[in-house]
Amino acid sequence: MYMSLHQMVSGSKKPLLFFGEPYRQGDLPDPGPGTIQSVPHGPVHRWTGDPRQPNNEDMANFYSAARDPVFYAHHTNVDRMWYIWRRLRPGNTDITDPDYLDAAFLFYDEEARLVRVRVRDCLDTNALRYTYQDVDLPWLDAKPSMEPGTPAPATGGAMPATLNQTVRVNVTRPRTSRSRREKEEEEEVLVVHGIEVPDHFRYVKFDVMVNGSSSQGGGGSTGAAAQRAGSVALPPHLVRADRTTMSPVRTTARFGITDLMDDIGADGDGSIVVSLVPRSAGEMVTVAGVSIEYVK
């Protein structure tokens, strides 16, 4: 349940974190996913794919996912999570950039006529004549377990690094002990940049874990076990099942960590220890670096 709290609340306080990086005409694909797109969207594709198929078709591969009826239920639930996110905080607003609102897609309607649909046509659920049932959200009260533990063995912190095993790096925090107002105005964001998968024919996933740098209240090697800041989950994007083409991915991941710093007692620490923990196909992934920035 803490994962849901983080993806929907503490890790997505700013629209940029929830929706992800802008993707404009001429940009390279995959500029950086939002919280929901990465998790739970990506793992559900993986979990509902068929491991008996060569490329885990249908759901676990981009080219074939829509063949499975569960695809539509899954994406409806992602839409429902967007609906919930809008109502959780006053600042949870949709993107107003005209490049986004006027982006258009072509579909065939129920009479087989080709129609153009813009993003702005699909944002008002009332206009589309549907809504979602209000249900209890038990994850709103979830908190991370702060049980003591020892971080997993890891390599040194040299970057760039291949994630064939856990990689731990020390990351400087430009600001510490910020006031409540400062935290409301700007979210502290952990950035994992230069994520590269040269040939994305397998499901890729790694977790991003955080410890404080000191042993007193900040975690570290003798304090609380590392807490999850988020995950990167990338379903493969094969163009064709015969694998005659390469599918490179270059992307960035951002994780809101203001609340996490408070939870692990590391708000006063000048640096944190970030562990990149491979879960699937880590040997195919390289990461250029890890840093902290602030998002208004």
HELIX and SHEET records of a PDB file:
HELIX    1   1 TYR A    2  LEU A    5  1                                   4    
HELIX    2   2 HIS A    6  SER A   10  3                                   5    
HELIX    3   3 PRO A   15  PHE A   19  1                                   5    
HELIX    4   4 THR A   35  ILE A   36  1                                   2    
HELIX    5   5 GLN A   37  HIS A   41  3                                   5    
HELIX    6   6 GLY A   42  TRP A   47  1                                   6    
HELIX    7   7 ALA A   65  ARG A   67  5                                   3    
HELIX    8   8 VAL A   70  LEU A   88  1                                  19    
HELIX    9   9 PRO A   98  LEU A  101  1                                   4    
HELIX   10  10 VAL A  119  CYS A  122  5                                   4    
HELIX   11  11 PRO A  138  ASP A  141  5                                   4    
HELIX   12  12 ARG A  180  GLU A  185  1                                   6    
HELIX   13  13 THR A  258  ASP A  263  1                                   6    
HELIX   14  14 GLY A  282  MET A  284  5                                   3    
SHEET    1   A 2 ALA A 104  TYR A 108  0                                        
SHEET    2   A 2 LEU A 114  ARG A 118 -1                                        
SHEET    1   B 2 ALA A 161  THR A 162  0                                        
SHEET    2   B 2 THR A 286  VAL A 287 -1                                        
SHEET    1   C 4 VAL A 167  THR A 172  0                                        
SHEET    2   C 4 SER A 271  SER A 280 -1                                        
SHEET    3   C 4 VAL A 204  GLY A 212 -1                                        
SHEET    4   C 4 GLN A 227  LEU A 234 -1                                        
SHEET    1   D 3 VAL A 249  GLY A 256  0                                        
SHEET    2   D 3 GLU A 187  VAL A 197 -1                                        
SHEET    3   D 3 GLY A 289  VAL A 295 -1                                        
END                                                                             
